[in-house]
Amino acid sequence: MSFGSEFSGGAKKAAAAALVFFVVAVVVLAIMQFQAAFTRTIPVTVVADRAGLVMNPEAKVQLRGVRVGRVASIDEDPGRGKVTLKLDIERDQVKYIPANVGAMIRSNTVFGAKSVELQTPDDPSPQKISSGAVITGDRVAVELNTVYQRLVGVLAELEPVKLNVVLGTLSKALEGNGNKLGEGLSGLSRLLGTMTSRGRAETLRNDISSAGRVIDTYADAAPDLVRTVDNLTNLGNTLRDKQSDLDSLLVNLTGMADAGNQTLAPKKDTLITTLSDFTQTATLFGGLAPGVRCFFEPIARVALGTGMQPGGVFGTDTGFFKFNATLRPNKDSYRYPDDLPKVGAEGGPTCMAGLSNVNQRTPAPFYVADTSDRPYQPRTSPQVNPKRLFQLMFGEYPGPGPK
C-alpha cells in the first residue's frame, strides 16, 4: 500500500484549501505591505495652485530624496482655483520634518509622474510637523503635457493662413539679426535680474503702489487739466493771430536793450562803484526802516483822511502843519558828573506802544536805553511828593529844592 493511500479524499481537499488560503493570504499581505497598510502615518494637507496632469494618488512624498510618505488623495476646487493634496506621512519620519517645511510638486523627468518634494527652509523650526498640518505649495514644475494642452488650445483659435503670414514676416525681420536679438535678450535678462533683486523689488513694489495713487490724483484733476489744455489752445490761437504785434514787440525790446547797453556799458564801472558806496547807506536805512515807517505811516493815514485829524496834515483846510504835543513836568537840572552823556543804546528805532496810531491820546512810554550812568528806576506804585506839590501850587519851596 502506498503512502498516499493512507489519506482520505476529505483530507486532501482540506489540505488543498489550506494551501490556497495560505497563498491568498500571502498575496494579500504583500499587497497591503506594498500599500503601506501596516505603516503608521499622520495626515498632512498640501494646498497648491495646480497639481499637474500626471499627479496621481499613491505618488511619493520625499524629503531630501528619501521617501517619507505618500499622496492619499487629490481634491480640486475650481471655484478657488486650488488643488488640495492629502498626504500620509510616516510617523517614524516625522522627527526629521520641521513644522515650517515647504512643498514643491515636481517630477524627475519631463514626461514622468510627479511627486511631492518637501523642502526644509534655511531657518528650520525646532518644532516638528504635526497631524493635520497645512503646507502651502511654493510652485509646480512645468510639464510638457500641460504645455501641449495649452498650445493646442491656442492653435485651435488661430487661423493657419494668418499665422503663416505672421511667422514669415517675423522670419524675414529676424534674418541676420540673431546676434542683436541675443544681446537684447541678455540685456533684458540682466535688467529683470536687477529689478527683481531684493532691494530693487521692494522699491519697485512701492513705486507701483505710489503710481496708483498718483494716477488717481490725475484722474480727479482730469477736468482741470482738460480746461488748462483748452486755455493753452486759446492762448496759442491768440499768439498766432497777434503774431505781427508780437514780432514788433520783440523788435522794440531788442532795440531798447541795445540802447540800454549803449547807455550803461560805458558807465558800468561808475555804476558798480556807486552801488558799492551805497551799501553802507542802504544798511543804515535798513536799520532805520521801522522808524521811517513809524513816521510816514500816520502822515499817510491823516493825509488820506483815515485818522481823527480832519483836513489832512499839510493844511488842506487851515494851511497849518498839525502836531500832537504833550506837556510834561520838567526833569531835574543838569548835574555833573551824573548827567554826562553816554552812548550805549542798542536796538534801533521802534514803533512800540502805538507810536504810529494818530488816535492815541496818551503819551508813549519812556524808551529805556543805556544812555547814562544813573540807573533808570521807574516807579511801580503811586507816590506823593509834598515838596513838588508845594512848588507847583505856591511857587518856590523854602529850603533845598525838591529831589
Sequence and secondary structure as in RCSB ss.txt:
>XXXX:A:sequence
MSFGSEFSGGAKKAAAAALVFFVVAVVVLAIMQFQAAFTRTIPVTVVADRAGLVMNPEAKVQLRGVRVGRVASID
EDPGRGKVTLKLDIERDQVKYIPANVGAMIRSNTVFGAKSVELQTPDDPSPQKISSGAVITGDRVAVELNTVYQR
LVGVLAELEPVKLNVVLGTLSKALEGNGNKLGEGLSGLSRLLGTMTSRGRAETLRNDISSAGRVIDTYADAAPDL
VRTVDNLTNLGNTLRDKQSDLDSLLVNLTGMADAGNQTLAPKKDTLITTLSDFTQTATLFGGLAPGVRCFFEPIA
RVALGTGMQPGGVFGTDTGFFKFNATLRPNKDSYRYPDDLPKVGAEGGPTCMAGLSNVNQRTPAPFYVADTSDRP
YQPRTSPQVNPKRLFQLMFGEYPGPGPK
>XXXX:A:secstr
  SGGGS HHHHHHHHHHHHHHHHHHHHHHHHHHTTTTS EEEEEEEES   TT  TT EEEETTEEEEEEEEEE
EETTTTEEEEEEEEEGGGGGGSBTT EEEEEESSSSS EEEEEE  SS  SSB  TT EEEEEEE   HHHHHHH
HHHHHHHS HHHHHHHHHHHHHHHTT HHHHHHHHHHHHHHHHHHTSHHHHHHHHHHHHHHHHHHHHHHHTHHHH
HHHHHHHHHHHHHHHHTHHHHHHHHHHHHHHHHHHHHHHGGGHHHHHHHHHHHHHHHHHHHHTHHHHHHHHHHHH
HHHTT SSSTTTTBTSSSS B              TTTT       S    GGGTT TT  S       S  SS 
    SS    HHHHHHHHHSS SSS   
